[in-house]
Amino acid sequence: MNILKRIFASPDDATKVIDSATKGLDKLFFTKEEKADANAKLSEWYLKYLAATESQNIARRFIAIIVVFLWALLVVFGVAIRWLSYEMSDFIFKVLTDVIMQPFSIVIGFYFLTHVLRTYNGKKK
């Protein structure tokens, strides 16, 4: 008897399936009002994030300055020493690409990627 109930669903089960399908389809399409609500929630979360991480701003900037300074120093030193020793210059650029480039890219992305994306999307602050 239990098997027959599973095979032949009751009208309540069919209603539940239809309701779930309609809710799923409704969530696929974002109305302007839903977009505005989502953007408001995202903005609120971002403000809370900024407030929570405010004490880390100085440390982040200090790390960014060190990484960018080290990157620039190695580039200048690698180019300047190229006239004296190709091997040393190649070693410097290998260290630059293997060790420094990833943190440098992260720092640059962290500080400038948001502005680039806003400009690319045609949005301003």
C-alpha positions in Angstrom: 0.0 0.0 0.0 2.9 2.3 0.8 4.3 1.7 -2.6 1.1 2.7 -4.3 1.1 6.0 -2.4 4.5 6.7 -3.7 3.6 5.8 -7.3 0.3 7.7 -7.3 0.9 11.0 -5.6 -1.8 12.8 -3.8 -3.1 16.2 -5.0 -1.2 17.8 -2.2 2.1 16.4 -3.5 1.4 17.7 -6.9 0.5 21.2 -5.5 3.9 21.2 -3.6 5.8 20.3 -6.8 4.0 23.0 -8.8 4.6 25.6 -6.1 8.3 24.7 -5.9 8.6 24.9 -9.7 6.9 28.3 -9.8 9.1 29.7 -7.0 12.1 28.4 -8.8 11.1 30.1 -12.1 10.3 33.3 -10.3 13.8 33.4 -8.8 15.4 33.0 -12.3 14.2 36.4 -13.3 15.2 39.5 -11.4 12.8 42.5 -11.5 14.1 46.0 -11.0 12.8 46.0 -7.5 14.5 42.8 -6.6 17.8 44.1 -8.2 17.5 47.3 -6.1 16.9 45.2 -2.9 19.9 43.0 -3.7 22.1 46.0 -4.4 20.9 47.6 -1.1 21.8 44.5 0.8 25.2 44.3 -0.9 25.9 47.9 -0.1 24.9 47.4 3.5 27.2 44.4 3.8 30.1 46.3 2.2 29.7 49.2 4.7 29.7 46.7 7.5 32.8 45.0 6.0 34.6 48.4 5.8 33.7 49.3 9.4 34.9 45.9 10.6 38.2 46.0 8.8 39.0 49.7 9.4 41.7 48.9 11.9 43.6 46.9 9.2 43.9 49.8 6.7 47.3 50.9 7.9 48.7 47.4 7.8 47.3 46.8 4.3 48.8 50.0 3.0 52.1 49.3 4.6 52.3 45.8 3.0 51.2 47.3 -0.3 54.0 50.0 -0.1 56.6 47.3 0.7 55.5 45.0 -2.1 55.3 47.8 -4.7 58.6 49.3 -3.6 60.3 45.9 -3.8 58.8 45.2 -7.3 60.0 48.7 -8.5 63.4 48.3 -7.0 64.0 44.9 -8.6 62.8 46.1 -12.0 65.2 49.1 -11.9 68.0 47.1 -10.5 67.5 44.3 -13.1 67.6 46.8 -15.9 70.6 48.7 -14.5 72.7 45.6 -13.9 71.9 44.2 -17.4 74.9 46.1 -18.8 77.2 44.4 -16.3 75.9 40.9 -16.1 73.2 39.1 -18.0 73.2 36.2 -15.6 72.6 38.4 -12.6 69.9 40.4 -14.4 68.2 37.2 -15.5 68.3 35.9 -11.9 66.8 39.2 -10.6 63.9 39.0 -13.2 63.4 35.3 -12.3 63.0 36.2 -8.7 60.7 39.1 -9.7 58.4 36.9 -11.7 58.5 33.8 -9.4 58.3 35.5 -6.0 57.2 39.1 -6.2 54.8 39.2 -9.2 51.9 37.3 -7.5 51.8 39.5 -4.3 52.2 42.6 -6.5 49.3 41.5 -8.7 47.1 40.9 -5.7 48.0 44.3 -4.2 47.3 46.1 -7.5 44.1 44.2 -8.0 42.9 44.9 -4.4 43.5 48.7 -4.7 42.6 49.3 -8.4 40.4 46.5 -9.8 37.2 47.9 -8.4 37.8 51.2 -10.1 38.7 49.5 -13.3 35.6 47.4 -13.3 33.4 50.4 -12.5 35.0 52.3 -15.4 34.6 49.4 -17.7 30.9 48.9 -16.8 30.3 52.6 -17.3 29.5 53.3 -13.7 30.9 56.1 -11.5 31.0 56.4 -7.8 
